[in-house]
């Protein structure tokens, strides 16, 4: 068994992004295994047959295969900025994010596979969620989604807003959501986000251990 938890990740996956951000924030050091989604390692599939990232195997053998569970676990170990404080209050928003919004996002981004409606139909469905986020930011002085400092929800939501915005960035930049635009920019430029976006080669058995975290 590894001396560190083992984290299977894919750099550009928004689920994996938010998991890595929480792990980095917590200070937990993991063994990182970068995955190529078209050629998933057998060791990952043995732990989590559904084949999605992230997958985290703890040193006691416990497997976490949902990004929010990885986030909660990491911050449960160490939560220096009290991101978990507003977790209960954010439950409904996170359900909407991972449900209706993610559904619209997938159909908007990969419209070639979802031609039942025009691409703008799915964009507009997703924009309903963006408008709600703008309202939350307005209620908090533009600083965060819950209160006036970053919490769990900001980190959980950010990678998906990022993905949605970059489908058509000129369109996003013209939306009537200036607080959300600034919020997204601040995350994109943050040391935390940049620290988890290093490019690594795909892991294969026998590779040297690659440690991920504030080391």
Secondary structure as the mmCIF struct_conf table of DSSP 4:
data_model
#
loop_
_struct_conf.conf_type_id
_struct_conf.id
_struct_conf.beg_label_comp_id
_struct_conf.beg_label_asym_id
_struct_conf.beg_label_seq_id
_struct_conf.end_label_comp_id
_struct_conf.end_label_asym_id
_struct_conf.end_label_seq_id
BEND BEND1 UNK A 3 UNK A 4
STRN STRN1 UNK A 5 UNK A 9
TURN_TY1_P TURN_TY1_P1 UNK A 11 UNK A 12
HELX_RH_AL_P HELX_RH_AL_P1 UNK A 14 UNK A 26
TURN_TY1_P TURN_TY1_P2 UNK A 27 UNK A 27
STRN STRN2 UNK A 30 UNK A 34
TURN_TY1_P TURN_TY1_P3 UNK A 37 UNK A 38
BEND BEND2 UNK A 39 UNK A 39
HELX_RH_AL_P HELX_RH_AL_P2 UNK A 42 UNK A 47
TURN_TY1_P TURN_TY1_P4 UNK A 49 UNK A 50
BEND BEND3 UNK A 53 UNK A 53
STRN STRN3 UNK A 55 UNK A 57
TURN_TY1_P TURN_TY1_P5 UNK A 59 UNK A 60
BEND BEND4 UNK A 61 UNK A 61
STRN STRN4 UNK A 63 UNK A 64
BEND BEND5 UNK A 66 UNK A 66
HELX_RH_AL_P HELX_RH_AL_P3 UNK A 67 UNK A 77
TURN_TY1_P TURN_TY1_P6 UNK A 80 UNK A 81
HELX_RH_3T_P HELX_RH_3T_P1 UNK A 83 UNK A 86
TURN_TY1_P TURN_TY1_P7 UNK A 87 UNK A 90
HELX_RH_AL_P HELX_RH_AL_P4 UNK A 91 UNK A 96
HELX_RH_PI_P HELX_RH_PI_P1 UNK A 97 UNK A 101
HELX_RH_AL_P HELX_RH_AL_P5 UNK A 102 UNK A 109
TURN_TY1_P TURN_TY1_P8 UNK A 110 UNK A 110
HELX_RH_3T_P HELX_RH_3T_P2 UNK A 111 UNK A 113
TURN_TY1_P TURN_TY1_P9 UNK A 115 UNK A 116
BEND BEND6 UNK A 117 UNK A 117
HELX_RH_AL_P HELX_RH_AL_P6 UNK A 119 UNK A 139
TURN_TY1_P TURN_TY1_P10 UNK A 140 UNK A 142
BEND BEND7 UNK A 143 UNK A 143
BEND BEND8 UNK A 145 UNK A 146
TURN_TY1_P TURN_TY1_P11 UNK A 147 UNK A 148
BEND BEND9 UNK A 149 UNK A 149
HELX_RH_AL_P HELX_RH_AL_P7 UNK A 152 UNK A 165
TURN_TY1_P TURN_TY1_P12 UNK A 166 UNK A 167
BEND BEND10 UNK A 168 UNK A 168
HELX_RH_AL_P HELX_RH_AL_P8 UNK A 169 UNK A 173
TURN_TY1_P TURN_TY1_P13 UNK A 174 UNK A 174
BEND BEND11 UNK A 175 UNK A 176
HELX_RH_AL_P HELX_RH_AL_P9 UNK A 178 UNK A 188
TURN_TY1_P TURN_TY1_P14 UNK A 189 UNK A 189
HELX_RH_AL_P HELX_RH_AL_P10 UNK A 191 UNK A 195
TURN_TY1_P TURN_TY1_P15 UNK A 196 UNK A 196
HELX_LH_PP_P HELX_LH_PP_P1 UNK A 201 UNK A 203
TURN_TY1_P TURN_TY1_P16 UNK A 205 UNK A 206
HELX_LH_PP_P HELX_LH_PP_P2 UNK A 207 UNK A 209
STRN STRN5 UNK A 211 UNK A 212
BEND BEND12 UNK A 213 UNK A 213
#
